[in-house]
């Protein structure tokens, strides 16, 4: 229950920060261009707090529903405007001013991401040394000549400081299906150069697990203990098992490692087994019936638990840190790469090359918000940067009701010399709302599928 509250709190805090940044972009540019702002609200619904400030008596407000926000500007299409303020109404502004105000929200999201990356990389972010722990058989990495113990030094001439440091770059190169050159120092201390051929890599494998499942390079992992670290809905939780239980035997057969435990459980899909666990110094037996799950063409048993890992040795930990200029360059490059990658993945989803299951909803985002907040300020800032980029990109899509939709209308107006008819605008709004509702339903479905499967 405490974890749930923690995740919800982190999620609300993240959205509150990013929506405030987005709306502040609209607000700041509108004020600079002479448009009168009536209200700046973080959240929707009845105001929990409000105050009027400045000579225009603009209302600052915090709404009861925190998952949103808006800036209300003086506009003749939304109500009467006093004659003395007509020149400050949004609808009376030149097209370039309206376009600038609309674009400002997403641009401030990108700016926030750059500054977040910049701050984190100047302070330093914890990581794991870029050491190859395992090379998967028949993988691209094995064909390229990688071996366990190789230390990755650079990718296409760019220094690599941690295992995750250049993952975004690899994503893009994998989507482009072009080779990359990786310099390593092998276990004998010799410098080697390997060429990874990504031309045959399927688009479906360009995901968070690209290095491991797509390329076949597994980094250093601490030893997984036969202790329940994460308990998901499923057979184990229904049987009464708990996080922290140390599993010592399956059907009377001793278990001394997580690998041995998985092997024994996977042999019994749909068949009851007896698992002996230690809890608070006492042993308990649980009767568990593993779910039958298809994996690599085989039916295996699974009880929906994940291990607790031993601590990472101090000599395997690194802190990725840059100077002021280098950190800013990293921030700009990461923001650009993530933006391009987001657009490309959306485009490939429309072409049915990438599964729509990659779309995540608020439940998954809340989980990651909680995990990153628990990991520390740096990780939470990196999480905020990624979500801020996603908000910026999505808001620029040419979908009515989003900033990109309004921008599209203004471009059409600039080309034709007149605004679109009211009927067209209403139909566009309805279509945009329907599309966003459909995307939200799909995102919720994906979230729930991940939880229960």
Protein Blocks (a to p, Z undefined) as FASTA:
>chain_A
ZZmmmmmmmmmmmmmmmmmmmmmmmmmmmmmnopacfbdcededjdfbdcdedjkopacd
ddfblggcddddddfkloccdfklmmmpfklpcfklmmmmmmmmmmmmmmmmmmmmmmmm
mnopaddddbdfbdcehifklmnopaehiacfbgghiacfbfklmmmmmmmmmmnopacd
dddddfkopacdddddfklpcfklmcfklmmmmnopacddddddfbdfbdcedjklmnop
aehiacfbgehiacfbfklmmmmmmmmghiacdddddeehiacddddddddddeehiacd
dehiadddddddfklpccddddfklmmmmmmmmmmmmmmmmmmmmmmmmnopacfklpcc
fklmmmmmmmmmmnojklmmmmmmmmmmmmmmmmmpccehiaklmmmmmmmmmmnopacd
fklmmmmmmmmmmmmmmmmmmmmmmmmmmmmZZ
